[in-house]
């Protein structure tokens, strides 16, 4: 099954909400950025594709006690209308855990008979890679060794997905690596995280 990702130059609008009233500024309820991108006779809307990913994640969350949610697809992506129910499954896309939404049969006029579209996901219980980077940078700059103090911390692998730490992050040099690197260590994750309740992430150093 091929991936049909056609970029449409016509879909470039962005949505915003807000209204100024006498005596103060009131912000309206946020507008769904995909509200305009619903299915029609020729195109399968990103709104419905996200809804399929959300249904899949809701089932997984109920089973695994997780809190995954879909991240809105790029509004420039256009796929042909599907004439059979969409399907979803776990996948790895650009080294990140994602949901693959697929269509088994498109409308007869479509150049491709099916398509697959990865949908990125997020979770409020995940530790941000930025936090891990900052912990490594703070550790390096606190080193008494001047040569190491002048080094810079990179970021963990893009595939890194660890649960938030309930205690301050720890750090230590990873001495056995050929290239300089730091291990950021969490000894106790938040109570809602599944086992294991600790983790160790490598951060490269330049």
NUVOVEX-302281 format. One record per residue: residue number from 1; residue in three letters; x, z, y of N, C-alpha, C in turn. Coordinates in Angstrom, 2 decimals. Layout:
BEGIN
 pos code      nx      nz      ny     cax     caz     cay      cx      cz      cy
 NUM  ALA       X       Z       Y       X       Z       Y       X       Z       Y
...
This chain:
BEGIN
 pos code      nx      nz      ny     cax     caz     cay      cx      cz      cy
   1  UNK    0.86    0.00   -1.18    0.00    0.00    0.00    0.90    0.00    1.24
   2  UNK    0.69   -0.87    2.19    1.58   -0.98    3.34    1.12   -0.11    4.48
   3  UNK    2.06    0.15    5.36    1.74    0.93    6.56    1.43   -0.03    7.69
   4  UNK    0.24    0.06    8.25   -0.17   -0.85    9.33   -0.19   -0.06   10.62
   5  UNK    0.85   -0.22   11.43    0.95    0.52   12.68    1.16   -0.49   13.80
   6  UNK    0.10   -0.99   14.39    0.20   -1.96   15.47    0.06   -1.24   16.80
   7  UNK    1.00   -1.50   17.68    0.99   -0.86   18.99    0.11   -1.66   19.94
   8  UNK   -0.81   -1.01   20.59   -1.72   -1.67   21.53   -1.35   -1.28   22.94
   9  UNK   -0.95   -2.27   23.76   -0.57   -1.97   25.14   -1.78   -1.58   25.98
  10  UNK   -2.97   -1.86   25.47   -4.18   -1.54   26.24   -4.52   -0.06   26.16
  11  UNK   -3.99    0.64   25.12   -4.34    2.06   24.96   -3.23    2.90   25.55
  12  UNK   -3.27    3.11   26.83   -2.22    3.88   27.50   -2.79    4.97   28.38
  13  UNK   -4.10    5.15   28.40   -4.72    6.13   29.30   -4.46    7.54   28.82
  14  UNK   -4.27    8.45   29.74   -4.16    9.87   29.43   -5.31   10.60   30.09
  15  UNK   -5.71   11.72   29.47   -6.87   12.46   29.95   -6.43   13.80   30.50
  16  UNK   -7.09   14.24   31.57   -6.83   15.56   32.12   -8.13   16.12   32.67
  17  UNK   -8.19   17.46   32.76   -9.41   18.10   33.28   -9.03   19.18   34.27
  18  UNK   -9.90   19.39   35.25   -9.67   20.45   36.24  -10.50   20.17   37.46
  19  UNK  -11.03   21.20   38.08  -11.85   21.01   39.27  -11.58   22.15   40.23
  20  UNK  -11.46   21.84   41.53  -11.23   22.86   42.54  -12.56   23.26   43.16
  21  UNK  -12.83   24.53   43.21  -14.06   25.04   43.80  -13.72   26.00   44.93
  22  UNK  -14.69   26.18   45.87  -14.48   27.10   46.98  -14.23   28.50   46.44
  23  UNK  -13.22   29.15   47.01  -12.91   30.51   46.59  -11.94   30.58   45.43
  24  UNK  -11.44   29.45   44.94  -10.49   29.48   43.83  -10.50   28.17   43.08
  25  UNK   -9.63   28.08   42.07   -9.53   26.88   41.26  -10.00   27.21   39.85
  26  UNK  -10.95   26.44   39.36  -11.48   26.66   38.02  -11.09   25.49   37.14
  27  UNK  -10.60   25.76   35.95  -10.22   24.71   35.02  -11.32   24.51   34.01
  28  UNK  -11.76   23.26   33.85  -12.81   22.96   32.89  -12.27   23.07   31.47
  29  UNK  -13.17   23.11   30.51  -12.77   23.13   29.12  -11.93   21.88   28.83
  30  UNK  -10.87   22.05   28.05   -9.97   20.94   27.75  -10.71   19.80   27.07
  31  UNK  -10.41   18.58   27.48  -11.01   17.39   26.89  -10.17   16.99   25.68
  32  UNK  -10.83   16.67   24.59  -10.13   16.23   23.39   -9.45   14.89   23.69
  33  UNK   -8.12   14.81   23.58   -7.43   13.56   23.92   -7.79   12.40   23.00
  34  UNK   -8.37   12.68   21.83   -8.74   11.60   20.91  -10.22   11.24   20.97
  35  UNK  -10.95   11.86   21.89  -12.39   11.61   21.97  -12.70   10.12   22.17
  36  UNK  -11.86    9.44   22.92  -12.09    8.02   23.20  -11.70    7.12   22.03
  37  UNK  -10.94    7.65   21.10  -10.37    6.81   20.06  -11.10    7.01   18.74
  38  UNK  -12.39    6.62   18.76  -13.23    6.72   17.57  -13.34    5.34   16.90
  39  UNK  -13.85    5.34   15.68  -13.94    4.11   14.90  -14.96    3.14   15.49
  40  UNK  -14.68    1.84   15.33  -15.66    0.79   15.63  -15.65   -0.20   14.47
  41  UNK  -16.25   -1.35   14.64  -16.36   -2.29   13.53  -15.00   -2.79   13.04
  42  UNK  -14.01   -2.83   13.93  -12.71   -3.41   13.56  -11.61   -2.36   13.39
  43  UNK  -11.69   -1.27   14.13  -10.61   -0.28   14.19  -11.07    1.05   13.60
  44  UNK  -10.18    1.69   12.85  -10.48    3.04   12.37   -9.89    4.03   13.38
  45  UNK  -10.75    4.84   13.96  -10.34    5.71   15.06   -9.40    6.83   14.67
  46  UNK   -8.48    7.13   15.58   -7.58    8.26   15.36   -8.35    9.58   15.31
  47  UNK   -9.49    9.62   15.97  -10.34   10.82   15.94  -10.76   11.12   14.50
  48  UNK  -11.22   10.10   13.79  -11.65   10.29   12.40  -10.46   10.52   11.45
  49  UNK   -9.33    9.90   11.77   -8.13   10.10   10.94   -7.65   11.55   11.06
  50  UNK   -7.63   12.06   12.29   -7.26   13.47   12.47   -8.25   14.39   11.76
  51  UNK   -9.55   14.04   11.81  -10.57   14.86   11.16  -10.34   14.91    9.65
  52  UNK   -9.93   13.78    9.06   -9.64   13.76    7.62   -8.44   14.67    7.31
  53  UNK   -7.39   14.59    8.15   -6.23   15.46    7.94   -6.61   16.93    8.09
  54  UNK   -7.48   17.23    9.05   -7.91   18.61    9.26   -8.71   19.13    8.06
  55  UNK   -9.60   18.29    7.52  -10.37   18.70    6.34   -9.43   19.04    5.18
  56  UNK   -8.41   18.20    5.00   -7.43   18.45    3.94   -6.70   19.76    4.18
  57  UNK   -6.25   19.98    5.42   -5.51   21.21    5.74   -6.40   22.43    5.64
  58  UNK   -7.66   22.31    6.01   -8.58   23.44    5.89   -8.70   23.89    4.43
  59  UNK   -8.75   22.93    3.53   -8.82   23.28    2.10   -7.54   23.94    1.63
  60  UNK   -6.41   23.40    2.08   -5.13   24.00    1.71   -4.97   25.40    2.29
  61  UNK   -5.41   25.57    3.54   -5.32   26.88    4.19   -6.16   27.92    3.47
  62  UNK   -7.36   27.52    3.05   -8.24   28.45    2.35   -7.64   28.87    1.00
  63  UNK   -6.96   27.94    0.36   -6.37   28.22   -0.94   -5.09   29.05   -0.83
  64  UNK   -4.23   28.70    0.16   -2.90   29.29    0.25   -2.76   30.36    1.33
  65  UNK   -3.84   30.62    2.06   -3.81   31.58    3.17   -2.77   31.19    4.22
  66  UNK   -2.74   29.91    4.54   -1.86   29.38    5.58   -2.69   29.04    6.81
  67  UNK   -2.05   28.54    7.85   -2.79   28.18    9.07   -2.32   26.83    9.62
  68  UNK   -2.07   25.88    8.72   -1.66   24.54    9.15   -2.76   23.88    9.97
  69  UNK   -2.36   23.10   10.96   -3.30   22.33   11.77   -2.68   20.96   12.05
  70  UNK   -3.50   19.91   12.20   -2.93   18.60   12.50   -2.51   18.48   13.95
  71  UNK   -1.47   17.73   14.17   -1.02   17.41   15.53   -1.50   16.00   15.84
  72  UNK   -2.07   15.80   17.01   -2.69   14.51   17.34   -1.72   13.34   17.14
  73  UNK   -2.17   12.29   16.45   -1.34   11.09   16.30   -1.10   10.42   17.66
  74  UNK   -0.09    9.59   17.72    0.24    8.81   18.91   -0.93    7.86   19.21
  75  UNK   -1.46    7.89   20.43   -2.62    7.07   20.76   -2.31    5.57   20.79
  76  UNK   -1.05    5.19   20.71   -0.71    3.76   20.67   -0.87    3.17   19.28
  77  UNK   -1.07    4.01   18.27   -1.20    3.52   16.89   -2.61    2.98   16.67
  78  UNK   -2.68    1.79   16.07   -3.97    1.15   15.77   -3.97    0.72   14.31
  79  UNK   -5.01    1.11   13.57   -5.14    0.68   12.18   -6.52    0.08   11.98
  80  UNK   -6.63   -0.81   11.00   -7.90   -1.50   10.73   -8.94   -0.55   10.14
  81  UNK  -10.20   -0.89   10.35  -11.30   -0.09    9.86  -11.28    0.00    8.34
  82  UNK  -11.46    1.20    7.83  -11.49    1.43    6.39  -12.94    1.41    5.93
  83  UNK  -13.20    0.79    4.78  -14.57    0.70    4.28  -14.79    1.62    3.08
  84  UNK  -13.79    2.41    2.73  -13.92    3.42    1.67  -13.50    4.76    2.27
  85  UNK  -13.88    5.88    1.64  -13.48    7.19    2.19  -11.97    7.33    2.29
  86  UNK  -11.51    7.93    3.38  -10.09    8.19    3.56   -9.63    9.24    2.57
  87  UNK   -8.34    9.21    2.25   -7.76   10.20    1.35   -6.52   10.80    2.00
  88  UNK   -6.20   12.03    1.63   -5.05   12.72    2.21   -4.22   13.39    1.12
  89  UNK   -2.93   13.53    1.39   -2.03   14.25    0.49   -0.82   14.72    1.30
  90  UNK   -0.08   15.67    0.72    1.14   16.12    1.36    2.18   15.01    1.31
  91  UNK    3.04   14.96    2.33    4.14   14.01    2.34    5.26   14.59    3.20
  92  UNK    6.42   13.97    3.13    7.53   14.28    4.03    7.74   13.06    4.92
  93  UNK    7.61   13.25    6.23    7.77   12.16    7.17    8.79   12.58    8.23
  94  UNK    9.84   11.78    8.37   10.94   12.10    9.29   11.45   13.51    9.04
  95  UNK   11.62   13.83    7.75   12.17   15.10    7.27   11.26   16.29    7.54
  96  UNK   10.02   16.06    7.93    9.10   17.16    8.18    7.90   17.09    7.26
  97  UNK    7.42   18.25    6.84    6.20   18.31    6.05    5.05   17.76    6.89
  98  UNK    4.26   16.85    6.31    3.18   16.19    7.03    2.04   15.90    6.06
  99  UNK    0.97   15.34    6.60   -0.15   14.89    5.78   -0.20   13.36    5.86
 100  UNK   -0.28   12.72    4.70   -0.42   11.27    4.67   -1.89   10.93    4.49
 101  UNK   -2.49   10.31    5.50   -3.87    9.84    5.41   -3.82    8.37    5.03
 102  UNK   -4.59    7.99    4.02   -4.51    6.62    3.54   -5.89    5.99    3.39
 103  UNK   -5.89    4.68    3.49   -7.11    3.87    3.30   -6.88    2.93    2.13
 104  UNK   -7.79    2.94    1.18   -7.64    2.09    0.00   -8.16    0.68    0.17
 105  UNK   -9.07    0.47    1.13   -9.60   -0.88    1.34  -10.12   -1.02    2.76
 106  UNK   -9.59   -1.98    3.48   -9.99   -2.23    4.86  -11.06   -3.32    4.91
 107  UNK  -11.56   -3.57    6.12  -12.56   -4.62    6.30  -11.98   -5.97    5.89
 108  UNK  -12.86   -6.89    5.49  -12.42   -8.18    4.96  -11.57   -8.97    5.94
 109  UNK  -11.79   -8.78    7.24  -11.05   -9.54    8.24   -9.66   -8.99    8.51
 110  UNK   -9.33   -7.85    7.95   -8.03   -7.22    8.21   -6.91   -7.97    7.50
 111  UNK   -5.73   -8.08    8.15   -4.61   -8.78    7.51   -4.02   -8.00    6.34
 112  UNK   -4.22   -6.71    6.29   -3.73   -5.88    5.19   -4.91   -5.23    4.49
 113  UNK   -4.80   -5.03    3.19   -5.90   -4.48    2.42   -5.95   -2.95    2.46
 114  UNK   -4.94   -2.32    2.99   -4.92   -0.87    3.08   -3.84   -0.40    4.04
 115  UNK   -3.82    0.87    4.33   -2.79    1.41    5.21   -2.56    2.89    4.91
 116  UNK   -1.44    3.40    5.37   -1.09    4.81    5.28   -0.59    5.27    6.65
 117  UNK   -1.02    6.43    7.07   -0.63    6.95    8.37   -0.25    8.42    8.25
 118  UNK    1.02    8.77    8.51    1.42   10.18    8.45    0.93   10.93    9.69
 119  UNK    0.42   12.13    9.48   -0.05   12.99   10.55    0.80   14.26   10.55
 120  UNK    1.49   14.52   11.66    2.32   15.73   11.74    1.44   16.97   11.76
 121  UNK    2.02   18.10   11.36    1.27   19.34   11.31    2.05   20.46   11.99
 122  UNK    1.35   21.51   12.36    1.98   22.67   12.98    1.34   23.95   12.48
 123  UNK    1.97   25.07   12.82    1.45   26.37   12.42    1.90   27.41   13.44
 124  UNK    0.97   28.29   13.82    1.31   29.35   14.77    2.21   30.40   14.15
 125  UNK    2.35   30.39   12.83    3.16   31.40   12.16    4.60   30.96   11.91
 126  UNK    4.96   29.75   12.34    6.31   29.26   12.12    7.25   29.70   13.24
 127  UNK    8.49   29.98   12.87    9.53   30.28   13.85    9.98   28.96   14.48
 128  UNK   10.02   28.89   15.78   10.45   27.66   16.44   11.93   27.41   16.18
 129  UNK   12.30   26.15   15.94   13.71   25.81   15.79   14.48   26.12   17.06
 130  UNK   13.80   26.07   18.21   14.45   26.42   19.48   14.89   27.88   19.47
 131  UNK   14.05   28.78   18.92   14.42   30.19   18.85   15.65   30.40   17.99
 132  UNK   15.73   29.65   16.90   16.89   29.76   16.00   18.14   29.25   16.70
 133  UNK   18.01   28.16   17.41   19.13   27.62   18.21   19.60   28.64   19.24
 134  UNK   18.67   29.27   19.96   19.02   30.25   20.99   19.72   31.47   20.39
 135  UNK   19.29   31.91   19.22   19.93   33.05   18.55   21.37   32.71   18.19
 136  UNK   21.59   31.49   17.72   22.94   31.06   17.38   23.81   30.97   18.63
 137  UNK   23.25   30.43   19.71   23.99   30.29   20.96   24.37   31.65   21.52
 138  UNK   23.45   32.59   21.49   23.72   33.94   21.98   24.82   34.61   21.17
 139  UNK   24.79   34.41   19.86   25.81   34.98   18.98   27.19   34.41   19.30
 140  UNK   27.27   33.10   19.46   28.56   32.45   19.74   29.14   32.95   21.05
 141  UNK   28.29   33.05   22.07   28.79   33.45   23.39   29.15   34.93   23.46
 142  UNK   28.70   35.70   22.49   29.06   37.12   22.47   30.35   37.38   21.71
 143  UNK   30.92   36.34   21.11   32.12   36.50   20.31   33.32   36.84   21.19
 144  UNK   34.14   37.80   20.75   35.34   38.13   21.52   36.40   37.04   21.47
 145  UNK   36.37   36.22   20.42   37.32   35.13   20.28   36.98   34.04   21.29
 146  UNK   37.85   33.79   22.24   37.56   32.86   23.33   37.32   31.43   22.84
 147  UNK   38.07   31.03   21.81   37.90   29.67   21.31   36.49   29.46   20.79
 148  UNK   35.98   30.45   20.08   34.63   30.32   19.54   33.57   30.50   20.63
 149  UNK   33.86   31.32   21.62   32.89   31.55   22.69   32.62   30.28   23.48
 150  UNK   33.57   29.33   23.47   33.39   28.08   24.20   32.65   27.02   23.38
 151  UNK   32.33   27.32   22.15   31.61   26.38   21.32   30.11   26.39   21.64
 152  UNK   29.44   25.33   21.22   28.01   25.20   21.47   27.24   25.18   20.15
 153  UNK   26.08   25.81   20.14   25.23   25.80   18.96   24.33   24.57   18.97
 154  UNK   24.15   23.99   17.81   23.21   22.88   17.67   21.84   23.41   17.28
 155  UNK   21.11   22.61   16.54   19.78   22.98   16.07   19.75   22.91   14.55
 156  UNK   18.89   23.70   13.92   18.76   23.59   12.46   18.20   22.23   12.08
 157  UNK   18.28   21.91   10.81   17.76   20.65   10.30   16.31   20.47   10.71
 158  UNK   15.92   19.21   10.96   14.54   18.92   11.37   13.53   19.33   10.31
 159  UNK   13.98   19.42    9.06   13.08   19.80    7.97   12.88   21.31    7.87
 160  UNK   13.57   22.09    8.71   13.46   23.54    8.65   12.07   24.01    9.05
 161  UNK   11.43   24.76    8.17   10.13   25.38    8.44   10.15   26.77    7.85
 162  UNK   10.37   27.77    8.70   10.42   29.16    8.24    9.42   29.97    9.05
 163  UNK    8.94   31.05    8.46    7.93   31.88    9.12    8.57   32.78   10.17
 164  UNK    7.76   33.17   11.14    8.24   33.99   12.23    8.83   35.30   11.71
 165  UNK    9.85   35.74   12.40   10.54   36.96   12.01    9.90   38.14   12.73
 166  UNK    9.71   39.24   11.99    9.09   40.44   12.56   10.14   41.39   13.13
 167  UNK   11.40   41.09   12.92   12.51   41.92   13.41   13.48   41.01   14.15
 168  UNK   14.39   41.57   14.96   15.35   40.72   15.67   16.18   39.86   14.71
 169  UNK   16.41   38.60   15.11   17.22   37.71   14.30   18.67   38.17   14.29
 170  UNK   19.32   38.02   13.15   20.73   38.34   13.01   21.53   37.06   12.85
 171  UNK   22.84   37.14   13.05   23.68   35.95   12.94   25.04   36.31   12.39
 172  UNK   25.63   35.38   11.68   27.00   35.55   11.19   27.60   34.17   10.96
 173  UNK   28.93   34.10   11.05   29.61   32.84   10.82   29.51   32.46    9.35
 174  UNK   29.34   31.19    9.08   29.37   30.69    7.71   30.78   30.19    7.45
 175  UNK   31.58   31.04    6.86   33.01   30.78    6.76   33.38   29.68    5.77
 176  UNK   32.54   29.44    4.76   32.91   28.49    3.71   32.61   27.04    4.07
 177  UNK   31.90   26.79    5.15   31.60   25.42    5.55   32.85   24.72    6.07
 178  UNK   32.97   23.42    5.77   34.08   22.64    6.31   33.94   22.54    7.82
 179  UNK   32.73   22.27    8.29   32.45   22.22    9.72   31.96   23.59   10.19
 180  UNK   32.31   23.99   11.42   31.86   25.30   11.91   30.34   25.39   11.93
 181  UNK   29.82   26.52   11.52   28.37   26.73   11.53   28.06   28.22   11.51
 182  UNK   26.82   28.52   11.89   26.35   29.91   11.95   25.10   30.02   11.10
 183  UNK   24.98   31.13   10.40   23.75   31.44    9.69   22.90   32.36   10.56
 184  UNK   21.65   31.96   10.81   20.69   32.84   11.47   19.82   33.45   10.37
 185  UNK   19.69   34.77   10.41   19.10   35.50    9.29   17.89   36.31    9.76
 186  UNK   16.82   36.20    9.00   15.64   37.05    9.21   15.49   37.93    7.97
 187  UNK   15.49   39.23    8.17   15.40   40.15    7.03   13.97   40.56    6.72
 188  UNK   13.03   40.25    7.64   11.63   40.59    7.39   10.73   39.68    8.21
 189  UNK    9.95   38.85    7.53    9.02   37.96    8.22    7.72   38.70    8.54
 190  UNK    6.86   38.06    9.32    5.57   38.65    9.68    4.76   38.93    8.43
 191  UNK    3.86   39.89    8.51    3.11   40.34    7.33    2.28   39.24    6.69
 192  UNK    1.82   38.27    7.49    0.96   37.22    6.94    1.74   36.12    6.24
 193  UNK    3.07   36.18    6.28    3.87   35.15    5.64    3.91   35.37    4.13
 194  UNK    3.92   34.29    3.36    4.03   34.43    1.90    5.45   34.79    1.49
 195  UNK    5.63   35.10    0.24    6.97   35.37   -0.29    7.77   34.07   -0.31
 196  UNK    9.11   34.14   -0.15    9.89   35.36    0.11    9.74   35.83    1.55
 197  UNK   10.00   37.11    1.79    9.78   37.71    3.10   11.05   37.72    3.94
 198  UNK   12.01   36.89    3.62   13.23   36.78    4.42   13.73   35.35    4.34
 199  UNK   14.63   34.98    5.25   15.19   33.64    5.21   16.55   33.60    5.91
 200  UNK   17.28   32.53    5.64   18.60   32.28    6.22   18.68   30.80    6.54
 201  UNK   19.01   30.46    7.79   19.04   29.07    8.24   20.40   28.75    8.82
 202  UNK   20.94   27.63    8.43   22.24   27.18    8.93   22.05   26.45   10.26
 203  UNK   22.93   26.75   11.22   22.95   26.06   12.52   24.35   25.50   12.74
 204  UNK   24.50   24.19   12.94   25.82   23.62   13.18   26.38   24.05   14.54
 205  UNK   27.70   24.09   14.62   28.39   24.48   15.86   29.38   23.40   16.23
 206  UNK   29.41   23.04   17.51   30.33   21.99   17.97   31.30   22.56   19.00
